[in-house]
Amino acid sequence: MRYAMNWDLDSIFSGKSQSTSLRQELADLDQMIHDFHQSVEQLQINTEQEVAQLQKIIQQDEAIQKSFTECATFIEALASENIYDNQAKLLTGTLYAKLPALQLAHTIFNKKLSSYTDEQWQALIPTHFAQIAFRLGEMRKQGAELLDEQSENIISTLALDGQSAWSQHYDTIVASIQIPFNDEWLSAGQAFNVMMSSADAAIRQELFEKWEKAWQEKADLLADTLNHLDGFRLSNYRLHQVTDFLKEPLTYNRLDRQTLDQMWDTITQNKQKFADFLTRKAQLFGKEKMDWQDQDAPILLGDFKERRFTFDQAADFIIENFRQFSPKMADFAQMAFEKAWIEAQDRPGKRPGGYCSSLPKSKESRIFMTYGESVNEVATLAHELGHAFHSHVMWDLPMLNQDYAMNVAETASTFAELIVADATLKAATSVEEKINLLDVKLQNAIAMFMNIHARFIFETNFYTARQKGLVATEEITEMMLQAQKEAYNDCLNSYHPHFWAAKLHFFIDEVPFYNFPYTFGYLFSLGIYAKANQHATGFEDQYIALLRDTASMTTEELAKKHLAVDLHEPTFWQAGIDMVLKDIDTFMELTEQYI
């Protein structure tokens, strides 16, 4: 079957960035926020009308969140598919200009929730709002930590032209980057895809040098952007008497510090085998040590030629292998392909990277990527479909209970990716193909345990320095270099000093520390995947039950309930790492004869 490689946006709002239906939705949002604010103001604690008033407020808030997210996903899609769509940038400004009024209403509501005594809370919430009690409890706790309403409103208003504006400024800078290659100019996204996947070492080297140069030329602009974006965030923390810059990302991910530290500590103790793997891969390329741009390069030994997947072949492969674990996942993926929910075409003018965004009003998702026909791209496609499936199984839940955090979001996506990685391995017909596919699978582990660890180390060090003042471009670049050396056990021949400038994740305003949740999700999904392989029947329902709980309890509680593990103990983390080390042992054994 042939599937469209361009997504369908008209079914959401017709007319792209000139859509009249989108503008009507944006206008309706203003009235909805106004009515919500009035209801919150009128809420009377400990009265006969209290329950009815709370129910109305929650219903109004749910309607607003669905509408706002629907608009945000659509506008982001416009900006992603065409980085030159200036109207989409204006629409982004129009939408996010509504946030201060909405945040003010939330501030008032959360502060009213925080005014309940423990006795009053226990008498009311479990009886009338049991399904969303956990989320209301989070809002109550947040309310207790807020400043007065006027101060919070000032901060959120200033954030539009502060934190959020700097984040959008990053996109503007990236849109101006063009890299010369083969008598044409590549966008940042196109250049990255070619650089990291080409089988030709000379091409990888040429593009990496041009890639580094392109980001170095923009480094001062990007350093200003990063300094002011994170400076705004740190100022906001100080106003709230918060000195630990990890408090917000940990709270957002419903994770405690002990869990995070245990995860990184266990990974660090196992680094050497990953370094040995990278060195062995470099040797297969005829080098003593691994160069940065070669990490994701394919290993092609003997007469083996890397298998290529057209988009249609990738779709069929994913659907077929999802079905072995979960017919519901397979049916969902097929629907996503048939309904054109995926923007995959390789063309100039697209934003680099990939993502999945939800449309809660339509009860759909949209996936953005630039598909390149490699095994890695098939895995990426499966990864994003895992995100979409996670949202899909939660559409019938209250909107509050759909608000899962990034770390558990990465669980569903990485689980889907593991299915595809193992499926390709099982289909291997030669030693050379198995080596190639083991490498593809292990590239993900290297990213999670080394690349992302470098990002975490860098961001930790940058925030520490930024608390004392502005950080110079050269110092930021040196921080990135040292973080990479530490995370990679100094096993590489060359590094990517301007990675901090090239990586969008450092410039996202909504979620700080957009790194460790990936590694958490990867290891958490390994535990789920192991469980799936142990249970021939009944796994699908267990898996969906876990996904549906991801916004209704802490991550530690989720692991205890559905996997019966303690995330504070190294045992869980080591078990996941051991699964990867087993693949490394197989890789080292199979490649010995080629050294």
C-alpha positions as CSV (number, residue, x, y, z in Angstrom):
1,M,0.0,0.0,0.0
2,R,1.2,3.5,-0.7
3,Y,1.1,6.1,2.1
4,A,1.3,9.9,1.9
5,M,4.6,11.4,3.0
6,N,2.9,14.7,3.8
7,W,0.7,15.1,6.7
8,D,-3.0,16.2,6.6
9,L,-3.4,19.5,8.4
10,D,-6.6,20.6,6.7
11,S,-8.7,18.1,8.7
12,I,-7.6,20.1,11.8
13,F,-8.0,23.6,10.5
14,S,-8.3,24.2,6.8
15,G,-6.3,26.9,5.0
16,K,-2.8,26.5,6.6
17,S,-1.6,29.8,8.2
18,Q,-4.5,31.7,6.6
19,S,-7.1,29.5,8.2
20,T,-10.3,31.3,9.2
21,S,-11.4,28.3,11.4
22,L,-8.1,28.6,13.4
23,R,-8.7,32.3,13.9
24,Q,-12.2,31.6,15.2
25,E,-10.8,29.0,17.6
26,L,-8.3,31.5,18.8
27,A,-11.1,34.1,19.3
28,D,-13.2,31.5,21.2
29,L,-10.3,30.8,23.5
30,D,-10.4,34.4,24.8
31,Q,-14.0,34.0,25.9
32,M,-13.4,30.6,27.4
33,I,-10.5,32.0,29.4
34,H,-12.6,34.9,30.6
35,D,-15.4,32.7,31.7
36,F,-12.9,30.3,33.4
37,H,-11.4,33.2,35.3
38,Q,-14.8,34.4,36.5
39,S,-15.7,30.9,37.8
40,V,-12.4,30.7,39.6
41,E,-13.0,34.1,41.2
42,Q,-16.5,33.0,42.3
43,L,-15.3,29.7,43.9
44,Q,-16.3,29.7,47.6
45,I,-14.4,27.2,49.8
46,N,-16.5,25.2,52.3
47,T,-19.9,26.1,51.0
48,E,-22.9,24.1,49.7
49,Q,-22.0,25.2,46.1
50,E,-18.4,24.2,46.4
51,V,-18.6,20.8,44.7
52,A,-20.7,22.1,41.8
53,Q,-18.4,25.1,41.4
54,L,-15.3,22.9,41.3
55,Q,-16.8,20.5,38.8
56,K,-17.6,23.5,36.5
57,I,-14.1,24.9,36.9
58,I,-12.5,21.6,36.0
59,Q,-14.8,21.2,32.9
60,Q,-14.0,24.7,31.7
61,D,-10.3,24.2,32.2
62,E,-10.4,20.9,30.3
63,A,-12.1,22.6,27.4
64,I,-9.5,25.3,27.3
65,Q,-6.6,22.9,27.5
66,K,-8.0,20.9,24.6
67,S,-8.5,24.0,22.5
68,F,-5.2,25.6,23.3
69,T,-3.2,22.4,22.6
70,E,-5.1,21.8,19.4
71,C,-4.1,25.3,18.2
72,A,-0.5,25.0,19.5
73,T,0.0,21.6,17.7
74,F,-1.4,23.0,14.4
75,I,0.7,26.2,14.5
76,E,3.8,24.3,15.5
77,A,3.2,22.0,12.5
78,L,3.0,25.0,10.2
79,A,6.3,26.4,11.5
80,S,8.0,22.9,11.3
81,E,7.0,22.1,7.7
82,N,8.0,25.5,6.4
83,I,10.6,27.5,8.4
84,Y,9.9,30.5,6.1
85,D,6.2,30.7,7.1
86,N,6.4,34.1,8.9
87,Q,2.6,34.0,9.4
88,A,3.0,30.9,11.6
89,K,5.4,32.9,13.8
90,L,2.7,35.6,14.2
91,L,0.1,33.0,15.0
92,T,2.4,31.6,17.7
93,G,2.6,35.1,19.2
94,T,-1.2,35.4,19.1
95,L,-1.7,32.1,20.8
96,Y,0.8,32.5,23.5
97,A,-0.3,36.0,24.3
98,K,-3.3,34.3,25.9
99,L,-1.2,32.5,28.4
100,P,-0.8,35.3,31.1
101,A,-4.6,35.5,31.5
102,L,-4.9,31.7,31.6
103,Q,-2.0,31.4,34.0
104,L,-3.5,34.1,36.3
105,A,-6.7,32.1,36.5
106,H,-4.7,29.0,37.3
107,T,-2.8,30.9,39.9
108,I,-6.0,32.0,41.7
109,F,-7.4,28.5,41.4
110,N,-4.3,26.7,42.7
111,K,-3.9,29.2,45.6
112,K,-7.5,28.5,46.6
113,L,-6.8,24.8,46.5
114,S,-3.8,25.3,48.7
115,S,-6.0,27.1,51.3
116,Y,-7.8,23.8,52.2
117,T,-6.6,22.2,55.4
118,D,-5.6,18.6,55.2
119,E,-8.8,17.6,57.0
120,Q,-11.0,19.6,54.6
121,W,-9.1,18.2,51.6
122,Q,-9.5,14.6,52.7
123,A,-13.2,15.1,53.3
124,L,-13.8,16.5,49.8
125,I,-11.4,15.2,47.2
126,P,-11.5,11.4,47.6
127,T,-15.3,11.5,47.7
128,H,-16.1,13.8,44.8
129,F,-12.9,13.9,42.7
130,A,-11.2,10.5,43.2
131,Q,-10.1,10.0,39.6
132,I,-8.2,13.2,39.5
133,A,-7.2,13.4,43.2
134,F,-3.5,13.0,42.4
135,R,-3.4,15.8,39.9
136,L,-5.5,18.2,42.1
137,G,-3.0,17.4,44.9
138,E,-0.2,18.5,42.6
139,M,-2.0,21.7,41.9
140,R,-2.7,22.3,45.6
141,K,1.0,21.9,46.3
142,Q,2.0,24.2,43.5
143,G,-0.5,26.8,44.8
144,A,1.3,26.8,48.2
145,E,4.6,27.7,46.5
146,L,3.2,30.6,44.3
147,L,3.7,34.3,44.9
148,D,0.8,36.6,45.1
149,E,-1.5,36.8,42.0
150,Q,-0.3,40.1,40.8
151,S,3.4,39.0,40.9
152,E,2.7,35.7,39.1
153,N,0.7,37.6,36.4
154,I,3.6,40.0,35.9
155,I,6.1,37.1,35.5
156,S,4.0,35.2,33.0
157,T,3.3,38.4,31.0
158,L,7.0,39.3,30.9
159,A,7.9,35.7,29.9
160,L,6.2,36.2,26.5
161,D,8.9,38.7,25.4
162,G,11.5,37.1,27.7
163,Q,11.9,33.3,28.0
164,S,9.5,32.3,25.3
165,A,10.8,35.0,22.9
166,W,14.4,33.8,23.3
167,S,13.3,30.3,22.5
168,Q,11.5,31.4,19.3
169,H,14.6,33.5,18.5
170,Y,16.6,30.2,18.3
171,D,14.3,29.0,15.5
172,T,14.9,32.2,13.6
173,I,18.7,31.8,13.8
174,V,18.5,28.1,12.8
175,A,16.3,29.0,9.8
176,S,19.2,31.2,8.5
177,I,21.7,28.3,8.5
178,Q,22.6,26.8,5.2
179,I,25.5,24.4,4.6
180,P,27.1,24.0,1.1
181,F,27.3,20.5,-0.2
182,N,27.6,19.1,-3.8
183,D,26.8,22.4,-5.4
184,E,23.6,22.9,-3.3
185,W,22.7,24.4,0.0
186,L,21.4,22.1,2.7
187,S,19.2,23.2,5.6
188,A,20.5,22.3,9.1
189,G,18.1,19.3,9.2
190,Q,19.2,18.0,5.8
191,A,22.9,18.4,6.5
192,F,22.6,16.5,9.8
193,N,20.8,13.6,8.2
194,V,23.4,13.2,5.5
195,M,26.3,13.7,7.9
196,M,25.3,11.2,10.5
197,S,24.0,8.4,8.1
198,S,26.3,8.5,5.1
199,A,28.4,5.4,4.5
200,D,31.2,7.5,3.0
201,A,33.7,8.6,5.6
202,A,34.9,11.5,3.5
203,I,31.4,12.9,3.2
204,R,30.9,12.6,7.0
205,Q,34.2,14.4,7.6
206,E,33.5,17.2,5.1
207,L,30.0,17.8,6.4
208,F,31.1,17.7,10.0
209,E,33.7,20.4,9.4
210,K,31.2,22.6,7.6
211,W,28.6,21.8,10.3
212,E,30.8,22.9,13.2
213,K,31.8,26.0,11.2
214,A,28.2,27.0,10.6
215,W,27.3,26.8,14.2
216,Q,30.5,28.5,15.3
217,E,29.6,31.5,13.1
218,K,26.3,31.8,14.9
219,A,27.8,31.0,18.3
220,D,27.7,34.5,19.8
221,L,24.0,35.0,18.8
222,L,23.2,31.6,20.3
223,A,25.2,32.2,23.4
224,D,23.1,35.4,24.0
225,T,20.0,33.4,23.4
226,L,20.9,30.7,25.9
227,N,22.2,33.1,28.5
228,H,19.0,35.1,28.5
229,L,16.5,32.2,28.1
230,D,18.0,30.4,31.1
231,G,18.7,33.6,32.9
232,F,15.0,34.4,32.9
233,R,14.3,31.0,34.2
234,L,16.8,31.3,37.1
235,S,15.4,34.8,38.0
236,N,12.0,33.2,38.2
237,Y,13.4,30.5,40.5
238,R,15.0,33.1,42.7
239,L,11.7,35.0,43.0
240,H,10.1,31.8,44.3
241,Q,12.9,31.2,46.7
242,V,14.1,28.2,44.7
243,T,17.9,27.7,44.6
244,D,18.0,24.1,43.2
245,F,17.6,24.4,39.4
246,L,16.8,20.7,39.2
247,K,13.7,21.2,41.3
248,E,11.4,22.2,38.4
249,P,12.5,19.4,36.0
250,L,12.3,16.8,38.7
251,T,8.8,18.0,39.8
252,Y,7.6,18.1,36.2
253,N,8.8,14.5,35.6
254,R,7.3,13.4,38.9
255,L,10.7,12.0,39.8
256,D,12.8,12.4,43.0
257,R,16.5,13.3,43.1
258,Q,17.5,9.9,44.6
259,T,16.1,8.1,41.6
260,L,17.9,10.4,39.1
261,D,21.2,10.1,41.0
262,Q,21.0,6.3,41.2
263,M,20.3,6.1,37.4
264,W,23.4,8.2,36.5
265,D,25.6,6.5,39.1
266,T,24.8,3.1,37.8
267,I,25.3,4.1,34.2
268,T,28.7,5.7,35.1
269,Q,29.9,2.5,36.7
270,N,29.3,0.7,33.4
271,K,30.8,3.2,30.9
272,Q,33.9,1.3,30.0
273,K,32.2,-1.4,27.8
274,F,30.4,1.3,25.9
275,A,33.7,3.1,25.3
276,D,35.2,-0.3,24.1
277,F,32.3,-0.7,21.7
278,L,33.0,2.8,20.2
279,T,36.7,2.0,19.8
280,R,35.9,-1.3,18.1
281,K,33.6,0.4,15.7
282,A,36.3,2.9,14.9
283,Q,38.7,0.1,14.2
284,L,36.2,-1.4,11.8
285,F,36.4,2.0,10.0
286,G,40.2,1.8,9.9
287,K,40.7,4.3,12.8
288,E,42.3,3.9,16.2
289,K,39.5,6.0,18.0
290,M,36.0,7.1,17.2
291,D,35.4,10.5,15.6
292,W,32.2,12.3,16.6
293,Q,30.6,12.2,13.2
294,D,31.1,8.5,12.8
295,Q,29.1,7.4,15.8
296,D,25.9,6.7,13.8
297,A,27.6,5.7,10.5
298,P,26.6,2.3,9.2
299,I,29.1,-0.6,9.4
300,L,29.3,-2.2,6.0
301,L,31.5,-5.3,6.0
302,G,32.3,-7.6,3.1
303,D,29.7,-7.4,0.3
304,F,26.9,-6.4,2.7
305,K,24.9,-3.4,1.5
306,E,22.7,-1.7,4.1
307,R,19.0,-2.4,3.7
308,R,17.0,0.6,2.6
309,F,13.3,1.0,3.5
310,T,11.0,3.1,1.4
311,F,8.5,4.9,3.5
312,D,5.8,2.4,2.5
313,Q,8.1,-0.5,3.4
314,A,8.9,1.1,6.7
315,A,5.2,1.5,7.4
316,D,4.5,-2.2,6.6
317,F,7.4,-3.4,8.6
318,I,6.4,-1.4,11.7
319,I,2.8,-2.5,11.5
320,E,3.7,-6.1,11.1
321,N,6.1,-6.2,14.1
322,F,3.9,-4.1,16.4
323,R,1.3,-6.7,15.8
324,Q,3.4,-9.4,17.5
325,F,3.3,-7.5,20.7
326,S,0.1,-5.6,20.5
327,P,-2.6,-5.8,17.8
328,K,-3.9,-2.5,19.2
329,M,-0.6,-0.8,18.5
330,A,-0.5,-2.3,15.0
331,D,-4.0,-1.2,14.2
332,F,-3.3,2.3,15.5
333,A,-0.1,2.6,13.5
334,Q,-1.9,1.6,10.3
335,M,-4.6,4.2,11.0
336,A,-1.9,6.9,11.4
337,F,-0.4,6.0,8.1
338,E,-3.7,5.7,6.3
339,K,-5.0,9.0,7.6
340,A,-1.7,10.9,6.8
341,W,-0.8,11.9,10.3
342,I,3.0,11.9,9.4
343,E,5.1,14.6,7.7
344,A,8.1,12.6,6.4
345,Q,9.2,14.1,3.1
346,D,12.8,15.0,2.7
347,R,12.8,18.5,1.3
348,P,14.4,21.9,2.0
349,G,12.7,24.4,4.3
350,K,11.8,22.0,7.0
351,R,12.8,22.3,10.7
352,P,15.5,19.8,11.8
353,G,14.6,17.0,14.1
354,G,11.4,15.1,14.8
355,Y,8.5,15.1,17.2
356,C,5.0,13.9,17.9
357,S,2.3,16.3,19.1
358,S,-1.2,15.6,20.2
359,L,-4.6,17.0,19.2
360,P,-6.9,16.4,22.1
361,K,-10.0,17.9,20.5
362,S,-9.6,15.8,17.4
363,K,-8.3,12.8,19.4
364,E,-5.4,12.5,16.9
365,S,-1.7,13.1,16.8
366,R,0.7,14.5,14.2
367,I,4.3,13.2,13.6
368,F,7.1,15.3,12.1
369,M,10.4,14.0,10.7
370,T,12.5,14.0,7.6
371,Y,12.6,10.4,6.5
372,G,15.8,9.1,4.9
373,E,15.1,5.3,4.2
374,S,17.8,4.0,6.7
375,V,17.1,1.5,9.4
376,N,17.6,4.4,11.9
377,E,14.8,6.3,10.2
378,V,12.5,3.3,10.6
379,A,13.3,3.2,14.3
380,T,12.7,7.0,14.6
381,L,9.3,6.5,12.8
382,A,8.4,3.7,15.3
383,H,9.6,5.9,18.2
384,E,7.2,8.7,17.3
385,L,4.3,6.3,16.7
386,G,5.0,5.0,20.2
387,H,4.3,8.6,21.5
388,A,1.1,8.8,19.5
389,F,-0.1,5.4,20.7
390,H,0.5,6.6,24.3
391,S,-1.8,9.6,23.7
392,H,-4.3,7.4,21.9
393,V,-5.0,5.0,24.8
394,M,-5.7,8.0,27.1
395,W,-8.2,10.0,25.1
396,D,-11.1,8.8,27.3
397,L,-9.4,10.0,30.5
398,P,-9.9,13.4,32.1
399,M,-7.6,15.9,30.5
400,L,-5.7,16.3,33.8
401,N,-4.9,12.6,33.8
402,Q,-3.5,12.8,30.2
403,D,-0.8,15.2,31.3
404,Y,2.0,12.7,31.5
405,A,5.6,13.9,31.8
406,M,8.4,13.6,29.4
407,N,10.3,10.7,31.2
408,V,7.3,8.3,30.9
409,A,6.5,9.7,27.5
410,E,9.9,8.4,26.3
411,T,9.0,5.0,27.7
412,A,6.3,4.4,25.2
413,S,8.3,5.7,22.3
414,T,11.5,3.8,23.2
415,F,9.5,0.6,23.7
416,A,8.1,0.9,20.2
417,E,11.7,1.5,18.9
418,L,13.0,-1.6,20.6
419,I,10.3,-3.7,18.9
420,V,11.6,-2.6,15.5
421,A,15.3,-2.9,16.4
422,D,14.9,-6.5,17.5
423,A,12.7,-7.3,14.5
424,T,15.4,-6.2,12.1
425,L,18.0,-8.2,14.0
426,K,15.9,-11.4,13.8
427,A,15.5,-10.9,10.1
428,A,19.3,-10.7,9.5
429,T,20.5,-13.3,7.0
430,S,24.3,-12.9,7.4
431,V,26.9,-12.2,10.1
432,E,27.7,-8.9,8.3
433,E,24.0,-7.8,8.4
434,K,23.7,-8.8,12.1
435,I,26.8,-6.7,12.9
436,N,25.3,-3.8,11.1
437,L,21.9,-4.1,12.9
438,L,23.5,-4.6,16.3
439,D,25.3,-1.4,15.7
440,V,22.1,0.4,14.8
441,K,20.5,-0.9,18.0
442,L,23.5,0.1,20.1
443,Q,23.7,3.6,18.7
444,N,20.5,4.3,20.7
445,A,22.2,3.0,23.9
446,I,25.3,5.2,23.2
447,A,23.0,8.2,22.8
448,M,21.2,7.5,26.0
449,F,24.2,6.6,28.2
450,M,26.9,8.9,26.7
451,N,25.5,11.7,24.5
452,I,22.6,12.5,26.7
453,H,24.7,12.2,29.8
454,A,27.0,14.8,28.2
455,R,24.0,17.1,27.8
456,F,23.0,16.6,31.4
457,I,26.5,17.4,32.6
458,F,26.8,20.4,30.4
459,E,23.4,21.8,31.4
460,T,24.2,21.3,35.1
461,N,27.5,23.1,34.7
462,F,26.0,25.9,32.6
463,Y,23.2,26.6,35.1
464,T,25.7,26.6,37.9
465,A,27.8,29.2,36.1
466,R,24.8,31.2,34.9
467,Q,23.7,31.7,38.5
468,K,26.8,33.8,38.9
469,G,26.3,35.9,35.8
470,L,26.5,35.8,32.0
471,V,28.6,33.0,30.5
472,A,30.9,33.8,27.6
473,T,30.6,32.0,24.3
474,E,34.0,30.4,24.6
475,E,33.3,29.2,28.2
476,I,30.0,27.6,27.0
477,T,31.8,25.9,24.2
478,E,34.5,24.6,26.6
479,M,31.9,23.4,29.0
480,M,30.3,21.3,26.2
481,L,33.7,19.8,25.2
482,Q,34.5,18.8,28.8
483,A,31.1,17.4,29.3
484,Q,31.5,15.2,26.2
485,K,34.9,14.0,27.3
486,E,33.5,13.1,30.7
487,A,30.4,11.4,29.4
488,Y,32.3,9.4,26.8
489,N,35.1,8.4,29.2
490,D,37.4,10.4,26.9
491,C,37.3,7.6,24.3
492,L,36.8,9.7,21.2
493,N,39.3,11.1,18.8
494,S,37.2,14.2,18.1
495,Y,34.3,15.9,19.7
496,H,31.5,18.4,18.8
497,P,32.3,21.6,20.9
498,H,29.3,23.5,19.4
499,F,26.8,20.8,20.1
500,W,25.3,23.2,22.6
501,A,24.4,25.5,19.8
502,A,23.2,22.9,17.4
503,K,20.8,21.1,19.8
504,L,17.3,22.5,20.0
505,H,16.7,20.8,23.3
506,F,18.8,23.4,25.2
507,F,16.6,26.2,23.8
508,I,13.2,24.9,24.7
509,D,11.4,27.3,27.1
510,E,8.7,25.0,28.3
511,V,10.7,22.1,29.8
512,P,14.2,22.6,31.4
513,F,16.7,19.8,31.3
514,Y,15.3,18.2,28.2
515,N,17.8,15.3,28.5
516,F,17.7,12.9,31.4
517,P,14.0,11.9,30.8
518,Y,15.2,10.2,27.5
519,T,17.7,8.0,29.4
520,F,15.1,7.3,32.1
521,G,12.5,6.4,29.5
522,Y,15.0,4.2,27.6
523,L,15.9,2.1,30.7
524,F,12.3,2.0,32.0
525,S,11.2,0.7,28.6
526,L,13.9,-2.0,28.7
527,G,12.2,-3.3,31.9
528,I,8.8,-3.2,30.2
529,Y,10.2,-4.9,27.1
530,A,11.7,-7.7,29.2
531,K,8.4,-8.2,30.8
532,A,6.7,-8.3,27.4
533,N,9.0,-11.0,26.2
534,Q,8.2,-13.1,29.3
535,H,4.5,-12.9,28.9
536,A,3.0,-14.5,25.8
537,T,-0.5,-13.4,26.7
538,G,-2.0,-10.6,28.6
539,F,0.9,-8.2,28.1
540,E,-1.0,-5.8,25.9
541,D,-3.6,-5.0,28.6
542,Q,-0.8,-4.7,31.2
543,Y,1.1,-2.3,29.0
544,I,-1.9,-0.1,28.2
545,A,-2.8,0.0,31.9
546,L,0.7,1.3,32.7
547,L,0.4,4.0,30.0
548,R,-2.9,5.1,31.3
549,D,-1.5,5.6,34.8
550,T,1.5,7.7,33.7
551,A,-0.1,11.0,34.8
552,S,-1.8,9.8,37.9
553,M,1.0,9.0,40.2
554,T,4.7,9.6,40.8
555,T,7.2,7.7,38.6
556,E,8.4,5.7,41.6
557,E,4.8,4.7,42.4
558,L,4.3,3.8,38.7
559,A,7.3,1.5,38.7
560,K,6.3,-0.1,42.0
561,K,2.7,-0.8,40.8
562,H,3.3,-2.0,37.3
563,L,6.9,-3.5,37.4
564,A,7.2,-4.2,41.1
565,V,10.6,-2.5,41.3
566,D,12.3,0.2,43.5
567,L,13.9,2.9,41.4
568,H,16.0,4.0,44.4
569,E,17.9,0.7,44.1
570,P,20.7,0.0,41.5
571,T,19.2,-3.4,40.8
572,F,16.6,-2.1,38.3
573,W,19.0,0.1,36.5
574,Q,21.7,-2.6,36.3
575,A,19.2,-5.1,34.9
576,G,18.4,-2.8,32.0
577,I,22.1,-1.9,31.3
578,D,22.9,-5.7,31.4
579,M,20.6,-6.2,28.5
580,V,22.6,-3.7,26.5
581,L,25.9,-5.1,27.6
582,K,24.8,-8.5,26.3
583,D,24.4,-6.9,22.9
584,I,27.8,-5.4,23.1
585,D,29.4,-8.7,24.0
586,T,27.7,-10.3,20.9
587,F,29.0,-7.4,18.8
588,M,32.5,-7.7,20.0
589,E,32.5,-11.4,19.4
590,L,31.1,-11.1,15.9
591,T,33.5,-8.4,14.9
592,E,36.7,-9.9,16.3
593,Q,37.5,-11.6,13.0
594,Y,37.4,-8.2,11.1
595,I,40.1,-6.5,13.2
